[in-house]
Amino acid sequence: MTGDMPAAGVPRPRIAVFAGPTATILNTPDLVTSNKARARHGLPLRPGRFDALRPQRLAAPATLYVEAFSAHPLEQDAAGLYAPPDGWLDADGTFHAERPPGDAKPVHVVELDPADGLYPLPYMARQADGSAWEETSAAPYADPAGARQTFHPDARRLYEEIERFGLADHGGPVELRSVADFEFFRAAPSGGYTSGPASERLGRDFFVYYPYHLQTEPSLAHLALATNHVQEVLGSGEFTGAQWLEGSPTVDETLYWLGLLVDTKVPLVGHAAQRRHQSLSADGDRNVVDGVKFIASGVALDERGEDRVGACVVVDELVYSARDVTKVDARPGGYEVTGGHGGVVADLGGYGPPQLTYLPTRRHTHRSEVRLTMLPGTVTGVMGSLGGGVTRAEVRTKDADGLVPTAMPHVSITKYSRYAATGTGADDPPVAEEEVEILARIDANLARFPLAGFVCEGMSPFGMADPMKNAALGVAVFAGMPVVRTGRGTTGGMAYRTDPAFVSGNNLTATKARMLLMSALLRFGALPPAADPFDPTPDERAATEKAVAQYQSLFDTH
């Protein structure tokens, strides 16, 4: 990125970097005690020829002698192009400014200083009992108190290591701070501080997937808080763009949500990694650099200087619309466009600056009809039970801080599969009561979540399920819970609208439809419930269809 500095007179970009949950891009391999340390302390050595070198800081200045012509196997071949070395080391290791008689090794003299930054060095630490670290935990399956963390608490160290150890194409450094200024935030971070008076708790304040037995997941309340945080930061008007770092299986969902809710006119991009930072062929570092390049280029802005692209996921030298991408495999290149209609916004792999290849037409960020600044403070929800009746209740969804975490809508995904239905022949009409899982979820929603709904991942692209599941979801609709139908998998077609009481999910995947339905519930509230959700009257059906039409308008445009 050495050639990507802003032109003279152009304000330096200022980028907000948010650390999200379970982010491989912020994860590092286990810190394992090196053989240097094991030999020093008489511990059994690990097999292997070399120690792994880990970025660490010097505690004091040091002078090193580096063997000349050792940076590349053909350096010696071009020795005539080089200046003389700084000196020579004789067979006893004594330094000479002039070449001594006999065999002597040409060397360069390097003065290392702690102010230089990180250096790759053998990892010398051991456990408290003097034994070597073999993995992240002090023992297999240790509880959180006996386990170290591999995730960074925010992206500060990640960006430092990218600049310190990354190489640009022509041998120069990757100078991120020559391109932009950065401020780092912890929206729903992957790593946390667990000691001291302000210590944080795993699963409440930070969210990991490794060590695997300690895996945690953020809740709807955490999503609300993270959304409020991003809105507050970008609403300040102090930033040129934002980067969101999250785990690769879910980064597209969160970015689509943020692109719907956050009212901002600056680019909002997300990054993930299929391989941990510092590991062989780690892909996350390049994704971060490409994101900075994309934001700093200004290519996402229209003639008014406002973002025209919406939330994007920048991975593998491609910029995807967050609405239209999903992860399909755990490898670099493991992302695919969904929906069958565009999706790749820009290509970052060329020789020049980024160029837009596709401009989304869906509403987003400052044009979204469900952005935070447009959402009402209260909406109507539903409470009760299928047996005792459903009533309407006011729900406060927004306050001075933004979304109210406890009011976040609960949207479930149910999936159609053939040969699962029973009782759907001519002599056995569909009976909603047979779908016990859906009915149980409806009653649980009525008891706990006044704003709730369902996404049915049905046939592709039609969105239809079997008659019994359709009947049970119809009960949900007339109990006040909107139901969206989508095609199965990464559908390439539009879900059909065969019943005006159901919302067509357009060409969204089920997971993206869930995000849009959650935001729609925050905008419109629950559907009007019928006195008997199993048998609505014609007037009740008409009132429901009218309310569903508002939802459909959002799904047609977002």
C-alpha positions in Angstrom: 0.0 0.0 0.0 3.0 2.3 -0.2 1.6 3.9 -3.3 -1.8 4.6 -1.9 -1.2 7.7 0.2 -3.8 10.5 -0.1 -3.1 13.2 -2.6 -1.9 16.6 -1.4 -4.8 18.7 -0.1 -7.1 15.7 0.4 -8.1 15.1 4.1 -6.6 12.0 5.6 -9.2 9.3 6.0 -10.1 8.4 9.6 -11.4 4.9 10.0 -13.3 3.4 12.9 -12.3 -0.3 13.5 -14.8 -2.4 15.4 -13.8 -5.8 17.0 -16.7 -8.2 16.7 -17.3 -11.7 18.1 -15.6 -15.0 17.4 -13.3 -13.4 14.9 -10.6 -15.6 13.3 -9.2 -12.5 11.8 -8.3 -11.4 15.4 -7.3 -14.9 16.5 -3.7 -16.2 16.8 -2.2 -19.7 17.1 -1.5 -21.0 20.6 1.6 -19.7 22.3 3.8 -22.8 22.7 7.0 -22.8 24.7 10.0 -22.8 22.3 12.8 -25.3 22.4 15.2 -22.5 23.3 13.3 -22.1 26.6 13.0 -25.9 27.0 16.7 -26.4 26.6 17.4 -23.5 29.0 15.2 -25.1 31.7 15.9 -28.8 31.1 12.4 -29.6 29.7 11.7 -32.2 27.0 12.2 -30.8 23.5 9.5 -30.6 20.9 10.1 -32.4 17.6 10.9 -30.3 14.6 13.8 -28.5 13.1 12.9 -24.9 14.0 11.2 -22.9 16.7 8.2 -20.9 15.7 8.9 -17.2 16.0 6.3 -15.0 17.7 6.0 -11.2 17.6 7.4 -9.8 20.9 9.1 -6.6 22.2 12.7 -6.2 23.2 13.3 -5.1 26.8 16.7 -3.5 26.0 18.8 -2.5 23.0 20.8 -5.3 21.3 23.5 -5.5 18.7 23.3 -8.3 16.2 25.6 -9.5 13.4 23.6 -10.6 10.4 25.3 -12.9 7.8 25.6 -11.1 4.5 23.9 -12.5 1.5 21.5 -14.7 3.6 18.2 -13.0 2.7 17.8 -14.8 -0.6 19.6 -17.9 -2.1 20.7 -15.8 -5.1 22.1 -12.7 -3.3 25.6 -14.0 -3.4 25.2 -14.5 -7.2 24.8 -10.7 -7.5 27.5 -9.9 -5.0 29.1 -7.4 -7.4 26.0 -5.1 -7.0 26.5 -4.8 -3.3 28.5 -2.4 -1.1 31.0 -4.0 1.2 29.7 -5.5 4.5 30.0 -3.7 7.8 32.6 -6.1 8.9 33.6 -9.7 9.4 33.4 -12.3 12.1 36.4 -14.6 12.4 36.2 -18.3 13.4 36.1 -17.3 17.1 33.2 -14.9 16.6 35.3 -11.8 17.0 34.2 -8.8 14.9 36.7 -7.1 12.6 36.0 -3.9 10.7 38.7 -5.0 8.1 38.7 -8.5 6.7 41.0 -10.7 8.9 43.3 -13.5 7.5 41.8 -16.9 7.1 38.1 -17.8 7.0 35.8 -14.9 8.0 32.1 -14.4 7.6 30.9 -11.0 6.1 28.2 -9.5 8.3 25.9 -6.5 8.6 25.7 -4.8 12.0 22.2 -4.2 13.3 21.4 -2.1 16.3 18.0 -3.2 17.6 16.0 -1.0 20.0 12.8 -1.5 21.9 11.4 1.6 20.1 11.7 -0.3 16.8 8.5 -2.2 17.6 7.8 -6.0 17.5 10.4 -8.6 16.4 9.8 -12.3 15.6 11.5 -14.2 18.5 11.3 -17.6 20.2 8.6 -17.8 22.8 10.3 -18.3 26.2 7.4 -18.3 28.7 6.5 -21.3 30.8 3.6 -22.2 33.0 3.5 -21.2 36.7 4.7 -24.6 37.8 7.7 -24.4 35.5 6.4 -26.8 32.8 6.2 -25.9 29.2 3.1 -24.5 27.5 1.8 -27.1 25.0 -1.5 -25.4 24.2 -3.5 -22.4 25.2 -5.0 -24.0 28.3 -2.9 -25.0 31.3 -4.4 -28.5 30.9 -6.9 -30.0 28.4 -10.4 -28.7 28.9 -9.4 -26.3 31.6 -12.0 -23.8 32.8 -11.7 -20.1 31.8 -9.5 -19.4 34.9 -7.0 -22.0 33.6 -7.0 -20.9 30.0 -5.1 -18.1 28.2 -6.8 -16.3 25.3 -5.8 -16.5 21.7 -8.1 -13.6 20.4 -7.0 -10.0 20.5 -9.3 -7.7 22.6 -9.4 -5.2 19.8 -7.7 -4.7 16.4 -4.9 -2.4 17.6 -2.2 -5.2 17.7 -3.5 -6.7 14.5 -2.9 -3.5 12.6 0.5 -3.0 14.2 1.6 -6.5 13.2 0.3 -6.0 9.6 2.4 -2.9 9.3 5.5 -4.4 11.1 5.6 -7.7 9.2 3.6 -7.3 6.1 5.4 -6.8 2.8 4.0 -4.7 -0.1 4.4 -6.2 -3.6 7.8 -4.5 -4.2 9.4 -5.1 -0.9 8.3 -2.0 1.0 6.3 -2.1 4.2 2.5 -2.1 4.4 2.1 1.4 5.6 -1.5 1.6 6.8 -1.0 4.7 8.8 0.4 6.5 5.8 -3.0 6.0 4.2 -5.3 6.7 7.1 -5.7 7.2 10.8 -7.4 4.6 12.9 -9.4 4.4 16.1 -10.2 1.1 17.6 -13.5 0.1 19.3 -14.8 -3.0 21.1 -18.4 -3.5 20.0 -18.8 -7.2 20.9 -15.1 -8.3 21.0 -13.6 -11.7 20.7 -11.1 -11.2 23.6 -11.5 -9.7 27.0 -9.7 -8.4 30.1 -10.4 -10.8 33.0 -8.3 -9.3 35.8 -8.5 -6.0 37.7 -11.4 -4.0 39.0 -13.1 -3.7 35.6 -12.6 -7.3 34.7 -14.8 -8.8 31.9 -16.6 -12.1 31.8 -16.5 -14.7 29.0 -19.9 -15.0 27.3 -21.1 -11.7 28.6 -18.5 -9.1 27.6 -16.5 -11.1 25.0 -17.1 -14.1 22.8 -14.7 -16.8 21.7 -14.8 -20.1 19.8 -11.4 -21.3 20.9 -10.5 -23.2 23.0 -13.5 -25.0 21.6 -14.9 -26.2 24.9 -15.2 -22.5 26.0 -17.1 -21.4 22.9 -19.6 -18.6 23.6 -22.1 -16.7 21.4 -23.5 -13.1 21.6 -27.2 -12.7 22.2 -29.8 -10.4 20.6 -29.1 -8.0 23.4 -25.5 -7.9 22.5 -26.4 -7.2 18.9 -28.6 -4.2 20.0 -25.7 -2.8 22.1 -23.2 -3.2 19.3 -25.6 -1.5 16.9 -26.0 1.4 19.3 -22.2 1.6 19.6 -21.6 1.7 15.8 -24.3 4.3 15.4 -22.9 6.5 18.1 -19.4 6.3 16.7 -20.3 6.9 13.1 -23.0 9.5 14.0 -20.2 11.7 15.4 -19.3 12.6 11.8 -15.6 12.1 12.7 -14.9 9.1 10.5 -14.4 8.4 6.8 -15.5 4.8 7.0 -15.7 1.8 9.3 -14.3 -1.7 9.4 -16.1 -4.5 11.3 -14.1 -7.7 12.1 -16.0 -10.9 12.9 -16.0 -14.6 12.4 -16.3 -15.7 8.8 -19.5 -17.8 9.1 -21.6 -14.8 10.3 -19.8 -11.5 9.3 -22.2 -11.2 6.3 -25.3 -11.4 8.6 -24.0 -8.7 11.0 -23.0 -6.4 8.1 -26.4 -6.7 6.5 -28.0 -5.8 9.8 -25.7 -2.9 10.4 -26.4 -1.7 6.8 -30.1 -1.7 7.5 -30.0 -0.1 11.0 -27.0 2.3 11.1 -27.7 5.8 9.7 -24.5 6.8 8.1 -23.2 8.2 4.8 -19.7 6.7 5.0 -18.7 3.2 3.8 -19.2 0.3 6.2 -17.2 -2.8 5.4 -16.7 -6.1 7.1 -13.7 -8.5 7.1 -13.2 -12.0 8.2 -10.5 -14.7 7.9 -10.5 -18.4 7.2 -7.1 -18.8 8.8 -5.8 -17.4 12.0 -3.6 -14.3 12.1 0.2 -15.3 12.0 -0.6 -18.7 10.7 0.5 -20.1 7.3 -1.2 -18.2 4.4 -3.3 -16.1 6.8 -5.8 -14.3 4.6 -7.2 -11.8 7.1 -4.3 -9.4 7.0 -4.8 -8.8 3.2 -8.5 -8.4 3.7 -7.9 -5.6 6.3 -5.5 -3.9 3.9 -7.9 -4.1 1.0 -10.7 -2.7 3.2 -8.5 0.4 4.0 -7.7 0.7 0.3 -11.4 0.6 -0.6 -12.5 3.2 2.0 -9.6 5.5 1.3 -10.1 5.4 -2.5 -13.6 7.1 -2.2 -14.9 4.8 -4.9 -18.0 4.0 -2.8 -19.1 7.6 -2.7 -21.5 9.4 -5.0 -21.1 13.0 -6.3 -22.4 14.3 -2.9 -19.7 12.4 -1.0 -22.3 9.9 0.3 -22.0 6.1 0.3 -23.8 4.6 -2.6 -22.9 1.0 -2.1 -24.1 0.1 1.4 -22.6 -2.4 3.8 -20.0 -4.7 2.2 -17.9 -7.7 3.0 -14.3 -7.3 1.7 -12.5 -10.7 1.4 -10.3 -12.4 -1.1 -9.7 -9.2 -3.1 -13.4 -8.8 -3.8 -16.0 -6.4 -2.4 -19.3 -8.1 -1.9 -22.6 -6.5 -1.1 -23.4 -7.8 2.4 -26.9 -8.6 1.4 -25.8 -10.9 -1.4 -22.9 -12.9 0.0 -22.5 -16.0 2.2 -19.8 -18.3 3.3 -19.9 -21.7 1.7 -16.6 -23.3 2.7 -13.8 -22.8 5.3 -11.0 -21.7 2.9 -9.9 -18.5 1.2 -12.3 -18.1 -1.7 -15.0 -19.8 0.3 -17.6 -17.0 -0.3 -20.3 -17.0 -2.9 -22.8 -14.5 -4.2 -26.4 -15.4 -3.3 -29.6 -14.3 -4.9 -28.4 -14.7 -8.5 -28.4 -11.0 -9.3 -25.0 -9.3 -9.0 -23.4 -9.0 -5.6 -19.7 -8.3 -6.4 -19.4 -4.5 -5.9 -15.7 -4.1 -6.7 -12.5 -5.9 -7.6 -9.4 -5.1 -5.6 -7.0 -7.5 -7.4 -6.0 -5.2 -10.2 -3.0 -2.9 -10.7 -4.9 0.3 -10.1 -7.3 1.8 -7.6 -10.6 -0.1 -6.9 -13.3 0.1 -9.5 -17.0 -0.5 -9.0 -18.3 -3.4 -10.9 -21.9 -3.4 -9.6 -24.0 -0.8 -7.9 -26.7 -2.2 -5.5 -30.2 -0.8 -5.9 -31.5 -1.9 -2.5 -32.0 0.7 0.2 -29.3 0.8 2.9 -27.7 2.9 5.7 -28.8 6.6 5.2 -31.5 5.5 2.7 -32.8 2.6 4.7 -36.4 2.7 5.9 -35.5 0.8 9.1 -32.4 2.9 10.1 -32.2 3.7 13.8 -33.1 7.4 13.3 -36.4 6.4 11.6 -37.5 3.7 14.0 -40.3 4.6 16.4 -39.7 4.6 20.2 -42.6 2.2 20.8 -44.5 -0.4 18.7 -47.3 -2.9 19.4 -46.4 -6.4 20.3 -48.4 -9.5 21.2 -48.7 -11.5 24.5 -50.7 -14.4 25.8 -51.0 -18.0 24.6 -52.7 -20.0 21.9 -55.0 -21.6 24.4 -55.9 -18.5 26.5 -55.9 -15.9 23.8 -53.6 -13.3 22.3 -53.7 -9.6 23.2 -51.7 -6.6 22.1 -49.1 -4.8 24.2 -47.0 -1.7 23.8 -43.2 -2.4 23.6 -40.6 0.3 24.1 -38.0 -0.6 21.5 -35.8 2.6 21.5 -34.6 5.1 24.1 -31.9 7.8 24.3 -29.2 5.2 24.0 -30.7 3.6 20.9 -32.2 0.1 20.7 -33.5 -1.4 23.9 -31.6 -4.7 24.3 -34.5 -6.5 26.1 -36.9 -5.6 23.3 -35.1 -7.1 20.4 -37.3 -9.3 18.2 -37.0 -13.0 18.3 -37.1 -14.6 14.8 -36.8 -18.3 14.4 -35.9 -20.2 11.2 -37.7 -23.4 10.3 -36.7 -25.5 7.3 -38.7 -27.5 4.8 -37.6 -31.0 3.9 -39.4 -33.5 1.8 -40.8 -36.7 3.3 -41.1 -35.1 6.7 -44.9 -34.3 6.5 -47.7 -36.6 7.7 -51.4 -36.4 7.2 -51.5 -34.2 4.0 -53.4 -36.4 1.6 -57.0 -35.9 0.3 -58.4 -37.9 3.1 -56.1 -36.4 5.7 -56.1 -32.6 5.6 -53.1 -30.8 7.1 -53.4 -30.5 10.9 -51.4 -27.6 12.3 -51.3 -29.2 15.8 -49.0 -31.9 14.4 -46.2 -29.3 14.0 -45.4 -29.4 17.7 -42.1 -27.5 17.4 -43.6 -24.5 15.6 -46.6 -24.4 18.0 -44.3 -24.6 21.0 -42.2 -21.8 19.7 -45.3 -19.7 19.1 -46.4 -20.2 22.7 -42.9 -19.5 24.0 -42.8 -16.3 22.0 -46.2 -15.2 23.3 -44.9 -15.8 26.8 -41.5 -14.1 26.5 -41.1 -12.1 23.2 -43.8 -9.7 22.3 -42.0 -9.0 19.0 -41.4 -12.3 17.2 -41.7 -14.0 13.8 -40.6 -16.9 11.6 -38.6 -17.4 8.5 -39.5 -20.6 6.5 -36.7 -21.8 4.3 -38.8 -23.7 1.8 -38.5 -25.0 -1.7 -36.1 -23.1 -3.9 -37.1 -20.6 -5.2 -40.8 -20.9 -4.3 -40.4 -20.6 -0.5 -43.3 -23.1 0.0 -43.2 -25.8 2.6 -45.4 -28.9 3.1 -49.1 -28.2 3.9 -48.8 -29.1 7.6 -45.9 -26.7 8.2 -47.7 -24.1 6.1 -50.8 -24.5 8.4 -48.8 -24.2 11.6 -47.0 -21.1 10.3 -50.4 -19.7 9.4 -51.3 -20.0 13.1 -48.2 -17.9 13.8 -49.3 -15.2 11.4 -52.7 -14.9 12.9 -51.2 -14.9 16.4 -49.4 -11.7 15.4 -46.1 -13.1 14.1 -45.1 -12.3 10.5 -43.7 -15.2 8.5 -41.3 -14.8 5.7 -40.8 -17.5 3.0 -37.4 -17.9 1.3 -35.9 -20.4 -1.0 -33.6 -23.2 0.2 -29.9 -22.7 0.4 -28.2 -19.9 -1.6 -31.2 -19.5 -3.9 -30.8 -17.7 -7.2 -34.5 -16.9 -7.7 -37.2 -14.9 -6.1 -39.5 -16.6 -3.6 -43.1 -16.7 -4.9 -45.9 -14.8 -3.2 -48.7 -17.4 -3.2 -50.5 -16.2 0.0 -50.8 -12.5 0.9 -50.8 -13.4 4.6 -47.1 -14.4 4.2 -44.1 -12.3 3.2 -42.1 -13.2 0.2 -38.4 -13.1 1.1 -37.5 -12.1 -2.4 -34.1 -13.6 -3.2 -32.7 -13.4 0.4 -31.2 -16.4 2.2 -33.1 -17.4 5.3 -30.4 -15.9 7.6 -30.6 -12.5 5.8 -34.4 -12.6 5.8 -34.2 -13.1 9.5 -32.2 -9.9 9.9 -34.6 -7.9 7.8 -37.6 -9.3 9.6 -36.1 -8.3 12.9 -35.7 -4.8 11.7 -39.2 -4.7 10.2 -40.6 -5.8 13.6 -38.8 -2.8 15.2 -40.4 -0.5 12.5 -44.0 -1.9 12.3 -44.5 -4.0 15.4 -46.5 -7.3 15.5 -49.3 -8.2 13.1 -52.9 -7.7 14.4 -53.8 -11.1 16.2 -57.0 -13.0 15.5 -59.3 -14.0 18.3 -58.7 -17.6 17.3 -55.4 -17.9 15.4 -56.4 -21.3 14.2 -59.6 -20.0 12.5 -59.4 -16.2 11.6 -62.5 -14.5 10.3 -62.5 -12.8 6.8 -62.2 -9.4 8.5 -59.2 -10.6 10.6 -57.6 -12.0 7.5 -58.0 -8.8 5.6 -56.5 -6.8 8.5 -53.5 -9.1 8.6 -53.0 -9.0 4.8 -53.0 -5.2 5.0 -50.3 -5.2 7.7 -48.3 -7.8 5.9 -48.2 -5.5 2.8 -46.0 -3.1 4.8 -43.6 -5.8 5.5 -43.6 -6.9 1.9 -42.7 -3.4 0.8 -39.5 -3.6 2.9 -38.6 -7.0 1.6 -39.0 -5.7 -2.0 -36.7 -2.7 -1.5 -34.0 -3.7 1.1 
